[in-house]
Amino acid sequence: MFLVEDMKSIQSAMAQMLQGLGDFHMRAVHSTEAEALAWLERHPGEWDWP
């Protein structure tokens, strides 16, 4: 799972909720769109978009 959310409390709540719903594993968490895009660019082949 790749999560982008600027509020730390929401990050935590969403991660816990999604992990409780199924076999989700946190791959990355970022607070801004820029951080998320930079991570995606640095990790080609490590993620898949449906």
PDB file of N, CA, C and O in Angstrom:
ATOM      1  N   MET A   1       0.844  -1.157   0.000  1.00  0.00           N
ATOM      2  CA  MET A   1       0.000   0.000   0.000  1.00  0.00           C
ATOM      3  C   MET A   1       0.900   1.234   0.000  1.00  0.00           C
ATOM      4  O   MET A   1       1.937   1.265   0.662  1.00  0.00           O
ATOM      5  N   PHE A   2       0.489   2.226  -0.740  1.00  0.00           N
ATOM      6  CA  PHE A   2       1.202   3.497  -0.858  1.00  0.00           C
ATOM      7  C   PHE A   2       0.224   4.580  -0.425  1.00  0.00           C
ATOM      8  O   PHE A   2      -0.805   4.784  -1.069  1.00  0.00           O
ATOM      9  N   LEU A   3       0.536   5.263   0.645  1.00  0.00           N
ATOM     10  CA  LEU A   3      -0.392   6.228   1.237  1.00  0.00           C
ATOM     11  C   LEU A   3       0.192   7.629   1.192  1.00  0.00           C
ATOM     12  O   LEU A   3       1.341   7.851   1.575  1.00  0.00           O
ATOM     13  N   VAL A   4      -0.615   8.572   0.719  1.00  0.00           N
ATOM     14  CA  VAL A   4      -0.228   9.986   0.712  1.00  0.00           C
ATOM     15  C   VAL A   4      -1.283  10.743   1.507  1.00  0.00           C
ATOM     16  O   VAL A   4      -2.439  10.845   1.096  1.00  0.00           O
ATOM     17  N   GLU A   5      -0.866  11.270   2.646  1.00  0.00           N
ATOM     18  CA  GLU A   5      -1.770  12.004   3.535  1.00  0.00           C
ATOM     19  C   GLU A   5      -0.929  12.929   4.392  1.00  0.00           C
ATOM     20  O   GLU A   5       0.080  12.507   4.957  1.00  0.00           O
ATOM     21  N   ASP A   6      -1.337  14.194   4.495  1.00  0.00           N
ATOM     22  CA  ASP A   6      -0.518  15.157   5.226  1.00  0.00           C
ATOM     23  C   ASP A   6      -0.732  15.141   6.733  1.00  0.00           C
ATOM     24  O   ASP A   6       0.137  15.606   7.470  1.00  0.00           O
ATOM     25  N   MET A   7      -1.839  14.630   7.211  1.00  0.00           N
ATOM     26  CA  MET A   7      -2.078  14.601   8.653  1.00  0.00           C
ATOM     27  C   MET A   7      -1.643  13.252   9.237  1.00  0.00           C
ATOM     28  O   MET A   7      -2.174  12.205   8.865  1.00  0.00           O
ATOM     29  N   LYS A   8      -0.675  13.291  10.150  1.00  0.00           N
ATOM     30  CA  LYS A   8      -0.117  12.063  10.725  1.00  0.00           C
ATOM     31  C   LYS A   8      -1.188  11.192  11.383  1.00  0.00           C
ATOM     32  O   LYS A   8      -1.137   9.967  11.270  1.00  0.00           O
ATOM     33  N   SER A   9      -2.153  11.804  12.065  1.00  0.00           N
ATOM     34  CA  SER A   9      -3.192  11.017  12.728  1.00  0.00           C
ATOM     35  C   SER A   9      -4.063  10.286  11.708  1.00  0.00           C
ATOM     36  O   SER A   9      -4.490   9.157  11.950  1.00  0.00           O
ATOM     37  N   ILE A  10      -4.324  10.920  10.579  1.00  0.00           N
ATOM     38  CA  ILE A  10      -5.107  10.278   9.518  1.00  0.00           C
ATOM     39  C   ILE A  10      -4.283   9.188   8.853  1.00  0.00           C
ATOM     40  O   ILE A  10      -4.811   8.125   8.529  1.00  0.00           O
ATOM     41  N   GLN A  11      -2.985   9.441   8.644  1.00  0.00           N
ATOM     42  CA  GLN A  11      -2.100   8.410   8.085  1.00  0.00           C
ATOM     43  C   GLN A  11      -2.202   7.131   8.895  1.00  0.00           C
ATOM     44  O   GLN A  11      -2.411   6.047   8.349  1.00  0.00           O
ATOM     45  N   SER A  12      -2.052   7.270  10.196  1.00  0.00           N
ATOM     46  CA  SER A  12      -2.073   6.120  11.087  1.00  0.00           C
ATOM     47  C   SER A  12      -3.424   5.419  11.060  1.00  0.00           C
ATOM     48  O   SER A  12      -3.488   4.193  10.963  1.00  0.00           O
ATOM     49  N   ALA A  13      -4.492   6.181  11.143  1.00  0.00           N
ATOM     50  CA  ALA A  13      -5.835   5.596  11.152  1.00  0.00           C
ATOM     51  C   ALA A  13      -6.136   4.869   9.844  1.00  0.00           C
ATOM     52  O   ALA A  13      -6.693   3.771   9.860  1.00  0.00           O
ATOM     53  N   MET A  14      -5.774   5.469   8.720  1.00  0.00           N
ATOM     54  CA  MET A  14      -6.023   4.833   7.424  1.00  0.00           C
ATOM     55  C   MET A  14      -5.210   3.564   7.264  1.00  0.00           C
ATOM     56  O   MET A  14      -5.721   2.554   6.778  1.00  0.00           O
ATOM     57  N   ALA A  15      -3.956   3.603   7.665  1.00  0.00           N
ATOM     58  CA  ALA A  15      -3.101   2.426   7.560  1.00  0.00           C
ATOM     59  C   ALA A  15      -3.662   1.280   8.404  1.00  0.00           C
ATOM     60  O   ALA A  15      -3.730   0.142   7.940  1.00  0.00           O
ATOM     61  N   GLN A  16      -4.058   1.577   9.623  1.00  0.00           N
ATOM     62  CA  GLN A  16      -4.626   0.538  10.494  1.00  0.00           C
ATOM     63  C   GLN A  16      -5.922  -0.015   9.922  1.00  0.00           C
ATOM     64  O   GLN A  16      -6.137  -1.227   9.928  1.00  0.00           O
ATOM     65  N   MET A  17      -6.784   0.865   9.426  1.00  0.00           N
ATOM     66  CA  MET A  17      -8.057   0.430   8.872  1.00  0.00           C
ATOM     67  C   MET A  17      -7.845  -0.485   7.662  1.00  0.00           C
ATOM     68  O   MET A  17      -8.440  -1.559   7.580  1.00  0.00           O
ATOM     69  N   LEU A  18      -6.997  -0.057   6.728  1.00  0.00           N
ATOM     70  CA  LEU A  18      -6.772  -0.848   5.519  1.00  0.00           C
ATOM     71  C   LEU A  18      -6.088  -2.179   5.824  1.00  0.00           C
ATOM     72  O   LEU A  18      -6.420  -3.199   5.221  1.00  0.00           O
ATOM     73  N   GLN A  19      -5.144  -2.174   6.747  1.00  0.00           N
ATOM     74  CA  GLN A  19      -4.482  -3.420   7.117  1.00  0.00           C
ATOM     75  C   GLN A  19      -5.460  -4.368   7.798  1.00  0.00           C
ATOM     76  O   GLN A  19      -5.332  -5.586   7.676  1.00  0.00           O
ATOM     77  N   GLY A  20      -6.433  -3.817   8.513  1.00  0.00           N
ATOM     78  CA  GLY A  20      -7.442  -4.644   9.161  1.00  0.00           C
ATOM     79  C   GLY A  20      -8.446  -5.224   8.187  1.00  0.00           C
ATOM     80  O   GLY A  20      -9.076  -6.239   8.485  1.00  0.00           O
ATOM     81  N   LEU A  21      -8.610  -4.603   7.023  1.00  0.00           N
ATOM     82  CA  LEU A  21      -9.571  -5.064   6.025  1.00  0.00           C
ATOM     83  C   LEU A  21      -9.058  -6.210   5.171  1.00  0.00           C
ATOM     84  O   LEU A  21      -9.851  -6.967   4.610  1.00  0.00           O
ATOM     85  N   GLY A  22      -7.766  -6.345   5.068  1.00  0.00           N
ATOM     86  CA  GLY A  22      -7.229  -7.376   4.199  1.00  0.00           C
ATOM     87  C   GLY A  22      -5.728  -7.497   4.319  1.00  0.00           C
ATOM     88  O   GLY A  22      -5.116  -7.017   5.273  1.00  0.00           O
ATOM     89  N   ASP A  23      -5.164  -8.137   3.347  1.00  0.00           N
ATOM     90  CA  ASP A  23      -3.726  -8.406   3.344  1.00  0.00           C
ATOM     91  C   ASP A  23      -2.969  -7.233   2.718  1.00  0.00           C
ATOM     92  O   ASP A  23      -2.295  -7.379   1.699  1.00  0.00           O
ATOM     93  N   PHE A  24      -3.098  -6.070   3.353  1.00  0.00           N
ATOM     94  CA  PHE A  24      -2.404  -4.872   2.888  1.00  0.00           C
ATOM     95  C   PHE A  24      -1.116  -4.703   3.677  1.00  0.00           C
ATOM     96  O   PHE A  24      -1.083  -4.920   4.888  1.00  0.00           O
ATOM     97  N   HIS A  25      -0.059  -4.313   2.979  1.00  0.00           N
ATOM     98  CA  HIS A  25       1.224  -4.053   3.629  1.00  0.00           C
ATOM     99  C   HIS A  25       1.677  -2.656   3.221  1.00  0.00           C
ATOM    100  O   HIS A  25       1.663  -2.308   2.041  1.00  0.00           O
ATOM    101  N   MET A  26       2.072  -1.875   4.190  1.00  0.00           N
ATOM    102  CA  MET A  26       2.507  -0.511   3.931  1.00  0.00           C
ATOM    103  C   MET A  26       3.832  -0.536   3.183  1.00  0.00           C
ATOM    104  O   MET A  26       4.825  -1.073   3.674  1.00  0.00           O
ATOM    105  N   ARG A  27       3.838   0.045   2.004  1.00  0.00           N
ATOM    106  CA  ARG A  27       5.061   0.118   1.204  1.00  0.00           C
ATOM    107  C   ARG A  27       5.729   1.473   1.401  1.00  0.00           C
ATOM    108  O   ARG A  27       6.952   1.573   1.497  1.00  0.00           O
ATOM    109  N   ALA A  28       4.894   2.519   1.461  1.00  0.00           N
ATOM    110  CA  ALA A  28       5.433   3.864   1.654  1.00  0.00           C
ATOM    111  C   ALA A  28       4.331   4.785   2.148  1.00  0.00           C
ATOM    112  O   ALA A  28       3.161   4.610   1.810  1.00  0.00           O
ATOM    113  N   VAL A  29       4.716   5.765   2.951  1.00  0.00           N
ATOM    114  CA  VAL A  29       3.798   6.793   3.441  1.00  0.00           C
ATOM    115  C   VAL A  29       4.486   8.139   3.248  1.00  0.00           C
ATOM    116  O   VAL A  29       5.629   8.335   3.660  1.00  0.00           O
ATOM    117  N   HIS A  30       3.766   9.061   2.612  1.00  0.00           N
ATOM    118  CA  HIS A  30       4.316  10.387   2.376  1.00  0.00           C
ATOM    119  C   HIS A  30       3.287  11.446   2.718  1.00  0.00           C
ATOM    120  O   HIS A  30       2.082  11.202   2.664  1.00  0.00           O
ATOM    121  N   SER A  31       3.776  12.624   3.072  1.00  0.00           N
ATOM    122  CA  SER A  31       2.904  13.713   3.505  1.00  0.00           C
ATOM    123  C   SER A  31       2.519  14.673   2.395  1.00  0.00           C
ATOM    124  O   SER A  31       1.564  15.438   2.535  1.00  0.00           O
ATOM    125  N   THR A  32       3.262  14.636   1.284  1.00  0.00           N
ATOM    126  CA  THR A  32       2.961  15.575   0.197  1.00  0.00           C
ATOM    127  C   THR A  32       2.989  14.858  -1.146  1.00  0.00           C
ATOM    128  O   THR A  32       3.584  13.790  -1.291  1.00  0.00           O
ATOM    129  N   GLU A  33       2.338  15.466  -2.108  1.00  0.00           N
ATOM    130  CA  GLU A  33       2.349  14.927  -3.462  1.00  0.00           C
ATOM    131  C   GLU A  33       3.779  14.895  -4.011  1.00  0.00           C
ATOM    132  O   GLU A  33       4.170  13.932  -4.669  1.00  0.00           O
ATOM    133  N   ALA A  34       4.551  15.940  -3.741  1.00  0.00           N
ATOM    134  CA  ALA A  34       5.928  16.004  -4.236  1.00  0.00           C
ATOM    135  C   ALA A  34       6.767  14.858  -3.679  1.00  0.00           C
ATOM    136  O   ALA A  34       7.534  14.236  -4.416  1.00  0.00           O
ATOM    137  N   GLU A  35       6.626  14.572  -2.369  1.00  0.00           N
ATOM    138  CA  GLU A  35       7.359  13.453  -1.767  1.00  0.00           C
ATOM    139  C   GLU A  35       6.941  12.132  -2.407  1.00  0.00           C
ATOM    140  O   GLU A  35       7.780  11.284  -2.711  1.00  0.00           O
ATOM    141  N   ALA A  36       5.648  11.972  -2.604  1.00  0.00           N
ATOM    142  CA  ALA A  36       5.139  10.734  -3.194  1.00  0.00           C
ATOM    143  C   ALA A  36       5.661  10.540  -4.610  1.00  0.00           C
ATOM    144  O   ALA A  36       6.111   9.449  -4.959  1.00  0.00           O
ATOM    145  N   LEU A  37       5.606  11.580  -5.424  1.00  0.00           N
ATOM    146  CA  LEU A  37       6.094  11.474  -6.794  1.00  0.00           C
ATOM    147  C   LEU A  37       7.594  11.206  -6.837  1.00  0.00           C
ATOM    148  O   LEU A  37       8.062  10.435  -7.675  1.00  0.00           O
ATOM    149  N   ALA A  38       8.341  11.831  -5.950  1.00  0.00           N
ATOM    150  CA  ALA A  38       9.791  11.589  -5.893  1.00  0.00           C
ATOM    151  C   ALA A  38      10.068  10.138  -5.541  1.00  0.00           C
ATOM    152  O   ALA A  38      10.958   9.523  -6.128  1.00  0.00           O
ATOM    153  N   TRP A  39       9.319   9.573  -4.588  1.00  0.00           N
ATOM    154  CA  TRP A  39       9.506   8.170  -4.208  1.00  0.00           C
ATOM    155  C   TRP A  39       9.201   7.267  -5.397  1.00  0.00           C
ATOM    156  O   TRP A  39       9.953   6.332  -5.676  1.00  0.00           O
ATOM    157  N   LEU A  40       8.100   7.539  -6.100  1.00  0.00           N
ATOM    158  CA  LEU A  40       7.734   6.722  -7.255  1.00  0.00           C
ATOM    159  C   LEU A  40       8.817   6.761  -8.327  1.00  0.00           C
ATOM    160  O   LEU A  40       9.128   5.739  -8.938  1.00  0.00           O
ATOM    161  N   GLU A  41       9.389   7.938  -8.554  1.00  0.00           N
ATOM    162  CA  GLU A  41      10.452   8.071  -9.552  1.00  0.00           C
ATOM    163  C   GLU A  41      11.725   7.347  -9.129  1.00  0.00           C
ATOM    164  O   GLU A  41      12.438   6.808  -9.976  1.00  0.00           O
ATOM    165  N   ARG A  42      12.019   7.328  -7.829  1.00  0.00           N
ATOM    166  CA  ARG A  42      13.231   6.657  -7.331  1.00  0.00           C
ATOM    167  C   ARG A  42      13.078   5.142  -7.262  1.00  0.00           C
ATOM    168  O   ARG A  42      14.071   4.426  -7.134  1.00  0.00           O
ATOM    169  N   HIS A  43      11.839   4.645  -7.345  1.00  0.00           N
ATOM    170  CA  HIS A  43      11.590   3.211  -7.189  1.00  0.00           C
ATOM    171  C   HIS A  43      10.812   2.626  -8.365  1.00  0.00           C
ATOM    172  O   HIS A  43       9.765   2.008  -8.167  1.00  0.00           O
ATOM    173  N   PRO A  44      11.312   2.814  -9.582  1.00  0.00           N
ATOM    174  CA  PRO A  44      10.594   2.248 -10.729  1.00  0.00           C
ATOM    175  C   PRO A  44      10.582   0.717 -10.624  1.00  0.00           C
ATOM    176  O   PRO A  44      11.557   0.104 -10.190  1.00  0.00           O
ATOM    177  N   GLY A  45       9.493   0.136 -11.017  1.00  0.00           N
ATOM    178  CA  GLY A  45       9.393  -1.321 -10.974  1.00  0.00           C
ATOM    179  C   GLY A  45       9.022  -1.878  -9.618  1.00  0.00           C
ATOM    180  O   GLY A  45       8.803  -3.082  -9.488  1.00  0.00           O
ATOM    181  N   GLU A  46       8.944  -1.027  -8.601  1.00  0.00           N
ATOM    182  CA  GLU A  46       8.600  -1.496  -7.258  1.00  0.00           C
ATOM    183  C   GLU A  46       7.140  -1.222  -6.927  1.00  0.00           C
ATOM    184  O   GLU A  46       6.697  -1.453  -5.802  1.00  0.00           O
ATOM    185  N   TRP A  47       6.402  -0.734  -7.901  1.00  0.00           N
ATOM    186  CA  TRP A  47       4.983  -0.456  -7.696  1.00  0.00           C
ATOM    187  C   TRP A  47       4.258  -0.725  -9.005  1.00  0.00           C
ATOM    188  O   TRP A  47       4.863  -0.778 -10.075  1.00  0.00           O
ATOM    189  N   ASP A  48       2.950  -0.894  -8.892  1.00  0.00           N
ATOM    190  CA  ASP A  48       2.146  -1.230 -10.064  1.00  0.00           C
ATOM    191  C   ASP A  48       0.845  -0.443 -10.000  1.00  0.00           C
ATOM    192  O   ASP A  48       0.182  -0.419  -8.963  1.00  0.00           O
ATOM    193  N   TRP A  49       0.489   0.183 -11.071  1.00  0.00           N
ATOM    194  CA  TRP A  49      -0.766   0.922 -11.149  1.00  0.00           C
ATOM    195  C   TRP A  49      -1.732   0.068 -11.964  1.00  0.00           C
ATOM    196  O   TRP A  49      -1.404  -0.376 -13.065  1.00  0.00           O
ATOM    197  N   PRO A  50      -2.925  -0.158 -11.416  1.00  0.00           N
ATOM    198  CA  PRO A  50      -3.867  -1.057 -12.136  1.00  0.00           C
ATOM    199  C   PRO A  50      -4.234  -0.593 -13.509  1.00  0.00           C
ATOM    200  O   PRO A  50      -5.007  -1.258 -14.199  1.00  0.00           O
TER     201      PRO A  50
END
